[in-house]
Amino acid sequence: MTNKIEPLAEDFLQDVWRIEQDAHSHPWAQSMISDVTSRGACHHVLLCDEEVVGYFYAQNIVGEVTLLNIAIDPQRQGQGLGKVLLEYFLTMCEDAKAESVWLEVRESNQKARSLYEAFRV
Ligand SMILES: CC(C)(COP(=O)(O)OP(=O)(O)OC[C@H]1O[C@@H](n2cnc3c(N)ncnc32)[C@H](O)[C@@H]1OP(=O)(O)O)[C@@H](O)C(=O)NCCC(=O)NCCS
């Protein structure tokens, strides 16, 4: 299986929107998912054998990076792909020499909290 991470291009939006609805208890509106050119946008998709299996939305405003959304297709969760994506996100922040990185997570979202905790320094 070949994993690849690429900038989120319009061609991927249909798959991203499907995953958004399947993965999240409180999905974003489709208009938010489709907005890939907002200021500082650095959104990416994770492809497994050319198929979109996950993505993150992030924003870099003068060195302050915010992770806005991250999701893995529920059919592919629990296989380490969330870690692959988060690792890429953090490397991207380092490469951009980000001054700070922010994210928010619901207290009840145990899966996401465990994922983020795994990267805490
Ligand atoms: C959060 C999410 C991206 C994790 O993706 P994933 O591919 O399942 O995660 P991984 O398989 O890489 O697992 C990474 C870590 O997450 C945690 N985790 C994964 N599945 C878990 C589960 N069922 N219960 C508790 N923790 C879990 C573990 O700490 C795991 O590390 P470990 O395998 O070393 O124990 C995925 O669950 C998801 O898309 N959730 C819905 C969307 C969401 O809530 N996004 C975050 C808020 S914006």
The ligand as a Tripos MOL2 file, in Angstrom:
@<TRIPOS>MOLECULE
LIG
   48    50     1     0     0
SMALL
NO_CHARGES

@<TRIPOS>ATOM
      1 C1         -8.9570   11.1810   15.3140 C.3       1 LIG1
      2 C2         -8.6930   10.3650   14.0520 C.3       1 LIG1
      3 C3         -8.1940   11.3110   12.9370 C.3       1 LIG1
      4 C4         -7.5970    9.3170   14.3600 C.3       1 LIG1
      5 O1         -7.2990    8.6310   13.1440 O.3       1 LIG1
      6 P1         -6.8420    7.0840   13.1460 P.3       1 LIG1
      7 O2         -6.3050    6.7750   11.7960 O.co2     1 LIG1
      8 O3         -7.9410    6.2450   13.6400 O.co2     1 LIG1
      9 O4         -5.6850    7.1360   14.2260 O.3       1 LIG1
     10 P2         -4.4350    6.1190   14.3280 P.3       1 LIG1
     11 O5         -4.8460    4.7570   13.8740 O.co2     1 LIG1
     12 O6         -3.2580    6.7500   13.6690 O.co2     1 LIG1
     13 O7         -4.2330    6.1020   15.8980 O.3       1 LIG1
     14 C5         -3.5110    7.1420   16.4990 C.3       1 LIG1
     15 C6         -3.7850    7.1810   17.9840 C.3       1 LIG1
     16 O8         -5.1250    7.6020   18.1860 O.3       1 LIG1
     17 C7         -5.6510    6.9180   19.3210 C.3       1 LIG1
     18 N1         -6.7960    6.0970   18.9040 N.ar      1 LIG1
     19 C8         -7.0590    5.5890   17.6740 C.ar      1 LIG1
     20 N2         -8.2140    4.8850   17.6990 N.ar      1 LIG1
     21 C9         -8.6590    4.9580   18.9880 C.ar      1 LIG1
     22 C10        -9.7970    4.4430   19.6610 C.ar      1 LIG1
     23 N3        -10.7010    3.6760   19.0320 N.pl3     1 LIG1
     24 N4         -9.9420    4.7490   20.9810 N.ar      1 LIG1
     25 C11        -9.0320    5.5140   21.6300 C.ar      1 LIG1
     26 N5         -7.9270    6.0220   21.0410 N.ar      1 LIG1
     27 C12        -7.7440    5.7460   19.7440 C.ar      1 LIG1
     28 C13        -4.5260    6.0690   19.8890 C.3       1 LIG1
     29 O9         -3.7910    6.8330   20.8130 O.3       1 LIG1
     30 C14        -3.6880    5.8270   18.6690 C.3       1 LIG1
     31 O10        -2.3500    5.5750   18.9660 O.3       1 LIG1
     32 P3         -1.8660    4.0430   19.2420 P.3       1 LIG1
     33 O11        -2.3490    3.2340   18.0780 O.co2     1 LIG1
     34 O12        -0.3700    4.1680   19.3190 O.co2     1 LIG1
     35 O13        -2.5160    3.6460   20.5160 O.co2     1 LIG1
     36 C15        -9.9490    9.5850   13.5880 C.3       1 LIG1
     37 O14       -10.4420    8.8420   14.6790 O.3       1 LIG1
     38 C16       -11.0800   10.4680   13.0500 C.2       1 LIG1
     39 O15       -11.1220   10.7870   11.8610 O.2       1 LIG1
     40 N6        -12.0070   10.8260   13.9440 N.am      1 LIG1
     41 C17       -13.1930   11.6230   13.5180 C.3       1 LIG1
     42 C18       -12.8410   13.0450   13.2350 C.3       1 LIG1
     43 C19       -12.2750   13.7580   14.4470 C.2       1 LIG1
     44 O16       -12.7730   13.6020   15.5510 O.2       1 LIG1
     45 N7        -11.2160   14.5620   14.2130 N.am      1 LIG1
     46 C20       -10.5340   15.2830   15.2820 C.3       1 LIG1
     47 C21       -11.2120   16.5040   15.7200 C.3       1 LIG1
     48 S1        -11.1950   17.7780   14.5050 S.3       1 LIG1
@<TRIPOS>BOND
     1     1     2 1
     2     2     3 1
     3     2     4 1
     4     2    36 1
     5     4     5 1
     6     5     6 1
     7     6     7 2
     8     6     8 1
     9     6     9 1
    10     9    10 1
    11    10    11 2
    12    10    12 1
    13    10    13 1
    14    13    14 1
    15    14    15 1
    16    15    16 1
    17    15    30 1
    18    16    17 1
    19    17    18 1
    20    17    28 1
    21    18    19 ar
    22    18    27 ar
    23    19    20 ar
    24    20    21 ar
    25    21    22 ar
    26    21    27 ar
    27    22    23 1
    28    22    24 ar
    29    24    25 ar
    30    25    26 ar
    31    26    27 ar
    32    28    29 1
    33    28    30 1
    34    30    31 1
    35    31    32 1
    36    32    33 2
    37    32    34 1
    38    32    35 1
    39    36    37 1
    40    36    38 1
    41    38    39 2
    42    38    40 1
    43    40    41 1
    44    41    42 1
    45    42    43 1
    46    43    44 2
    47    43    45 1
    48    45    46 1
    49    46    47 1
    50    47    48 1
@<TRIPOS>SUBSTRUCTURE
     1 LIG1         1 GROUP 0 **** ****
